[in-house]
Amino acid sequence: MFQLLFVLFIIIPIIEITVIMQVGALLGLWPTIAIVILSAWLGAKYVRQQGLATLQSVQTKMAQGEMPSGEIVTGLMLLVAGVLLVTPGFVTDIFGLLLLVPSVRAAIANQVQKHIKVNQLGGGASFHHSASGNVYQHEKSDEPFTSSNEPISHHQGDTLEGEFKRKD
């Protein structure tokens, strides 16, 4: 955690100041300030526009009874993009603009969702429905058991994933 904070508050500002000084030496003071202000304004405008579209998509999916997990991740990335674009500097603007590109956002969202699914399944249990009755299997144990706590050797049928609490 310390390393992340060190990078965020020490290394990135040093890089930004260096780049701003180099651009300022190349273009001059006022054009550099104008570019920084313009990029922050345009970034905030596009983040707001895409954020509203994402919010509408979330509402549509929820109205259809679907989980808007992709839209939630997209919304978080747009929030990060907005922070990066409003932060003065060219390096953070580049990363913020990259997050505004839908294909880049989709690639990052897929990676994040894969990671989230792995973590969610880490401590849960499986519920299997078969012709012989309900079968539960805790992921930390290899031995399945029925709702009457009788161990069984095998199970068939559709698999429903979820969590349960065993009450003895």
N, C-alpha and C positions, 0 to 999 in steps of 0.2 A: 504494500500500500504506500509505503514511504517513497518507493521508486516512482510510482505513478504520480504522486503529488510533486515530487522533485521535477519530473519531466514537464508536468502541466504548468507549474508556477515558476520554474527557473529556466529550463532548456528552451521551451517554446517561445517565451518572450525574448530571450537572447537571439534566437534565430529570426524572429519577426523584426526586431530592431535592426539587425544586420541587413536584412533584405530591404527594409524601408530606407535605410541609409544609402544602400547601393542604388535603388530606384530613384531616390531623391537626388543623388549625384548625377544620375543619367538624365532625368527629366526636369529636375528642379523642384523646389519646395512646394509651390502652389499646385502644379499638376499632380504631384504625388498625393497631397492632401485631398485634392478633388477626386482622385481615383479611389482612395480609401473610403471616402464618404459615399461616393456613388455606388461602390460595390456593397457597402452595408445597406444602403437604401434599396437597391435592386434585390439583394438577397432577402431582405425582410419582406419585400413585396411578393416574391416568388414562393417563399416559405408559407406565407399567409394563404396564397392562392392554392397551393398544393395541400396544405393542411386542411383547408375547408373541403376540398374534394375528398380527402381521406376521411374526414368526419362524416361526410354524406355516405360514403361507402360503408363505414362502420354501422351507421344507423340502418342502412338498407339490409345488411347482412343480419343484424340483430332482429329486424322486423321479420325476416325469413326464418328465424330460429337457428341461424348458423353462428358459430363462434368466429368473430372477426380477428383471429390471432395475427394474420398477416398484416391487417390494417393497423393493429396496435403497434406492431414492430415498426411499420412504416411511419406512423405518427411519432414514435420516439426518435427515429432517425431524422425526421424533419425538424424536430425540436433541437437535436444536436446540430443539424445544418444551420438552423437559425442562429444559434449561439456562436457557431464558428464564423458565420458571415457578418454578424454584428461586431464581433471582436476585431479591433483594428489590426490590419496586417494582410499581407499577400498570401502567406503560407496557409493560414487558417481559412482564408477565402477560397483557396484552391480545394481544400478538403471539403468545405461547405458546399461548393459548387458541384463537386463529385457526388455528394449525397443527394443533390437535387436531380441527378440523372436517373430516370426510372430503372434502367437496366442495372446500374450499379447498386441502387437501393434493393432491387429484387435479389441480386446475388448475395448481398449482405443479409437480407431478411431470411433467405433460405438457410444460410449458415447458422444464424441465430436460432431459428426455429428448430433445426436439427439438434442443437445443443440443449434447448429448452425441453424437447421431448425426451431426450436421454435422461435429463435430471428428473423429470416428472415420473418416469417409470422406475427410477432407482429404488424407491422405498415402498412401492405400491403392491398390489396383489392382482391376480387374474381371476375372473369369474367365467366359468365355462358352463354352458347349459347343454345337457345331453338328455337322451331319452330316459336314462335311469335316474335323473334328478339333477339338482344343482351341485356343481363341483367348484370348490374354491382352492386356490393354490397361492400361498404366500411366496413372494419372490426370494425370500431368504431361506426357504425350505424347499427341498425337491419333492417332498411327499404331499400329494394332493389329499384333500379330505372333503367329505360331503357336509351338508348343513347339519347333520346329526353327529358330526365329528368322527365319523368312521373313515379310516384311511381307505383309499381305493387304488387299484393298480394302474388304471388307464381311464381316459375320458375321450368322448367324441363330441362333435357338434360345433356350433359357432362360438367364437371367443369374444367376450365383452370385457373390456378393460375398465378398471375402476378401483376404488379403495373401499375397504370394509373394516369393521371393527369386530373382532371375535369376542363374544361374551360367553364365558363358560359358566 
